[in-house]
Amino acid sequence: MRIPAGMFRLAREAARHLLRRPVVGVAAAARTKDGRWLLIRRGDTGQWALPGGTLEWGESLRDAITRELYEEAGVRVESLGAVSGVYSRSDRDLRFHAVTVVVHTLVTEPVVAPMNPVEILDVRLFENDSLPGDIGMGMGDMIRHARETNTVYWE
C-alpha cells in the first residue's frame, strides 16, 4: 500500500515537532554543609560534571533533582536553594538540545555508590579552591556562575 505524498509530508512534519523538541534538564550546584562541591565523573566522556539529568514524564524539577542526586552520586538532598542559572544553548550537549536549570543544593556526603557505574565512574567532594579543570558537558561556566554570582544567569 502506498502512502500519499501529502500524508508522508504531514507525518514527517509532525515527527519533526515531536522528536526535535528541547528536553528539560536539571543540574545541582551541590555542596555539603562544610562547603565542598559535589561532582561526578561521567562514563561517556571521562570528564567531571555537575550531577543531574532530564525530567521524567510527570516529574517536578524538585523531584527530578532529588532522584538524580541519589542515583548518580548517592547523596540525599538536605535543602534546595535558589536557581543559579538557566542554560539553553543547543551546542552544550551533542546528544540533544536541553534547557538545563541549575539549582544551588545542600547535600549530604555520599551514602551509597552510584546506581549505574557505567554512567558514573566516580563521585567526589572538592574544596572550592581545588575543583578539577576537566569539566565536561559545557558545565564549566555553570560551575563558575554558581561560584561567582548571587544573581540568576540566563542564556
N, C-alpha and C positions, 0 to 999 in steps of 0.2 A: 504494500500500500504506500502510495506516495503522499508526502506531506506537502500541502500547498505552500508556495514560497512565502506568502503573507503570514501564514501560521508559524513558519520557521523563524521569520524575522521577529515576530511578536514574542515567541518563546526565547529567542536569543536576547532580546532587549529586556525581558523580564528576568532572565538569569543574570544578566549584567547588573541589574539593580539589586537583585537578591544576594548575589555572591560577591559583589565588589563593594561592599559597604565597610567602612571602618569598624573595627571592633573596639569595645570599651575595655580598658585595662586599668589596673590599679597597682601601684608600687609603694612600698613602705620605706620612708626615710626613717628607719628604725634605729632606736638607741636604747641602751639599758639605763637603769637608774644612775649608774656611775658615769654615763656619757659615752660609752663605747658604741660605735656604729656596727650594725649587723649587715654583713654582705654574704652573698652566696657565690660560689664558683660554678658557672654553667658548664654542663657537659658538652653542649653543641659547639661552643666557641672556646672553652677553657678560660674565659675571662670572668672577672668579678662583676657583680651586678647587684642592684637592689632586689630584694625578694618581691615577688608579685606575680600577677598573671591576669588573665581575662575573666570577665564576669561570665558565669553560667546563667542559663535561662532562668529567670525568676529570682535571681540573687541580687541583693543590695550591695553597694560598694563596701559597706561596713562588714557584711558577711563574707564577701569575697576576700578582703584583705586579711581578715581573721583566719579564714580557711587556708589561703595561700601561705601565710607566715607559718602556720603549723605544718602544712605539707612539705614546704620547701626547706624550712630552717629549723623545724622542731621547737619553735618558741610559742609562747602564749602572749596575747595582747593584754597589756595592763591598762592602757588607755590610748584612744585615738585622739590626735590633736588636730591642728589646723591643716588645711590644704597648703602644700608647699608650691605646687605648680601644676599646670595642665599643659601637656605636650602633645602636639598633633602633627608634626612634620611627617610626611609619608615615607621619608628615607631613613627613619630611625631603625626600622626592622625590615629585613628583606623578605620575611615570610608573609607579612600582611601589613596593612595600614591600621595603626592603632591610635586611639586617643587615650593617653595614659594620665591618670590623676595620681599625683604623688602626695602622700599624706604623712605628716610627722606622726610617729608612733612610738610609744613607750612599750618595750617588750621585756620578757624575762630572758635569762640566759637559756640557751638550747636545753631542752629536756628530753628530746628523742632525736634519733637520726632522721635525715630527710626520707620521705616515703619512697622517692624514686631516685636511687643512687646513680642511675644512668643520666638522668636530667640534671641533678645537683651533685657535683663532685665533692664540694667542701662547703662548710659553713664556719665563718669566723667572726669574732668581735675585734674591731680595730679601734685603737685610740685615735682621736681626732687628728693628731699630727703624724699618724703613720698609716694613712689609707693607701691601698695599693695603687699603682699607676696604670695597671692594665684593666681599665673599666670598659666593659663592652655594652652593646645594645644601645648606643647613644645615650648612656646614662651618666657620663662624666659631668655634663652640665647640670643634670638633675641633682646630683650629689652636691655640686658646687653651689647651686641655688639654695638647696636645703641648708647648707652650712653657712652661707654668707648673708642671707637676707631674711627679713621678717615680713616681707610682702609676698604676695602670691605672684608667681611668674606665669605668664600666659604666652603661648606660642601660636 
